[in-house]
Amino acid sequence: MNQYVRDLRQVRRQDSDVDVSVENLLQETTLKLWKSMDRLRILVRAAPSLGLIGTLIPMGTGLAALGQGDMTRLTTDLVIAFTTTVVGLAIGTVAFFLYTIRRRWIEEDIKNMELATEMLMDDEKGSGYEIFKNAANQ
């Protein structure tokens, strides 16, 4: 947030087409924040899928071992199958939890950036600006 306010002040000092530059800064910063969530979003989707794949592969060899009467191999393959399922689901659950928290933080940051933009563009010398400036410097 503090970096955004510094960038906003710098853009505001420009002589040409400040409104477009400020809007561009807001959109670029917002896009960068949402892009930072891509890894978590992929992990939320991919981890359970990889857990399922890790379940099905050993199940195939386990069933083949069952057909040959090899109970030791079947037991080993079933342990691997169920372990990969649990690990995939656990990673997906933790990633979803972290994604949800970070999404809330990003939404709050975007709201604050929009507020800062409005305040700085409306009246840089107004009392609202001073309140925000003091809060940003703390």
C-alpha positions in Angstrom: 0.0 0.0 0.0 2.8 2.4 0.9 4.6 1.7 -2.4 1.3 2.3 -4.3 0.9 5.7 -2.6 4.5 6.7 -3.4 4.0 5.6 -7.1 0.7 7.5 -7.1 2.3 10.7 -5.8 5.0 10.4 -8.5 2.5 9.9 -11.3 0.5 12.9 -10.0 3.5 15.1 -10.5 3.6 14.4 -14.2 2.5 17.2 -16.5 0.6 15.3 -19.2 -2.6 13.3 -18.8 -2.5 12.5 -15.1 -5.9 10.9 -15.0 -5.0 8.3 -17.6 -1.7 7.6 -15.9 -3.3 7.2 -12.5 -6.0 4.9 -13.8 -3.2 2.8 -15.5 -1.2 2.6 -12.3 -4.3 1.4 -10.4 -5.1 -1.2 -13.0 -1.5 -2.4 -13.3 -1.2 -2.7 -9.5 -4.5 -4.5 -9.2 -3.6 -6.9 -11.9 -0.2 -7.6 -10.3 -1.9 -8.4 -7.0 -4.3 -10.8 -8.6 -1.5 -12.5 -10.6 0.3 -13.2 -7.4 -2.5 -15.5 -6.5 -2.0 -17.8 -9.6 0.3 -20.3 -7.9 -2.1 -20.9 -5.0 -5.0 -21.2 -7.3 -3.2 -23.8 -9.4 -2.2 -25.7 -6.3 -5.8 -25.7 -5.0 -6.9 -27.4 -8.3 -3.9 -29.5 -9.1 -3.0 -31.1 -5.7 -6.2 -33.2 -5.4 -5.9 -34.2 -9.1 -2.4 -35.4 -8.6 -3.5 -37.2 -5.5 -6.1 -39.0 -7.5 -3.5 -39.9 -10.2 -1.2 -41.2 -7.5 -4.1 -43.3 -6.3 -5.0 -44.9 -9.6 -1.5 -45.9 -10.7 -0.7 -48.1 -7.8 -4.2 -49.5 -7.8 -3.6 -50.9 -11.2 -0.5 -52.7 -10.2 -2.2 -53.8 -6.9 -5.1 -55.3 -8.8 -2.6 -57.2 -11.1 -0.8 -58.4 -7.9 -4.2 -59.6 -6.5 -4.8 -61.6 -9.7 -1.5 -63.4 -9.2 -2.2 -63.9 -5.5 0.6 -61.6 -4.3 -1.0 -60.1 -1.1 2.2 -58.4 0.0 2.4 -56.4 -3.3 -1.3 -55.6 -3.1 -0.9 -54.3 0.5 2.1 -52.1 -0.5 0.3 -50.7 -3.5 -2.8 -49.9 -1.4 -0.8 -48.1 1.2 0.9 -45.9 -1.5 -2.5 -45.3 -3.2 -4.3 -44.1 0.0 -1.2 -42.1 1.1 -1.1 -40.1 -2.2 -4.8 -39.4 -1.9 -4.5 -38.0 1.6 -1.4 -36.0 0.7 -3.1 -34.5 -2.3 -6.3 -33.6 -0.4 -4.2 -32.1 2.5 -2.2 -29.9 0.2 -5.3 -28.8 -1.7 -7.0 -27.9 1.6 -4.1 -25.9 3.0 -3.7 -24.1 -0.3 -7.4 -23.3 -0.4 -7.2 -21.9 3.2 -4.2 -19.7 2.3 -5.8 -18.6 -1.0 -8.9 -17.5 0.9 -7.0 -15.4 3.4 -4.7 -13.8 0.8 -7.8 -13.0 -1.4 -9.3 -11.1 1.5 -6.1 -9.2 2.0 -5.9 -8.3 -1.7 -9.5 -7.2 -1.8 -8.8 -4.9 1.2 -5.6 -3.6 -0.4 -7.5 -2.8 -3.7 -10.2 -1.0 -1.7 -7.6 1.1 0.1 -5.8 1.8 -3.2 -9.0 3.0 -4.8 -9.7 5.2 -1.8 -6.2 6.6 -1.8 -6.5 7.4 -5.5 -9.8 9.2 -5.1 -8.5 11.2 -2.2 -5.3 12.2 -3.9 -7.0 13.1 -7.1 -9.9 15.0 -5.6 -7.9 17.4 -3.4 -4.3 16.8 -2.5 -4.4 19.6 0.1 -7.7 18.6 1.8 -8.0 17.2 5.3 -8.9 13.7 4.0 -5.6 13.6 2.3 -3.8 14.5 5.5 -5.5 11.8 7.4 -4.6 9.2 4.8 -1.0 10.5 4.5 -0.5 10.2 8.2 -2.0 6.7 8.2 0.2 5.6 5.3 3.4 6.9 7.0 2.9 4.9 10.2 
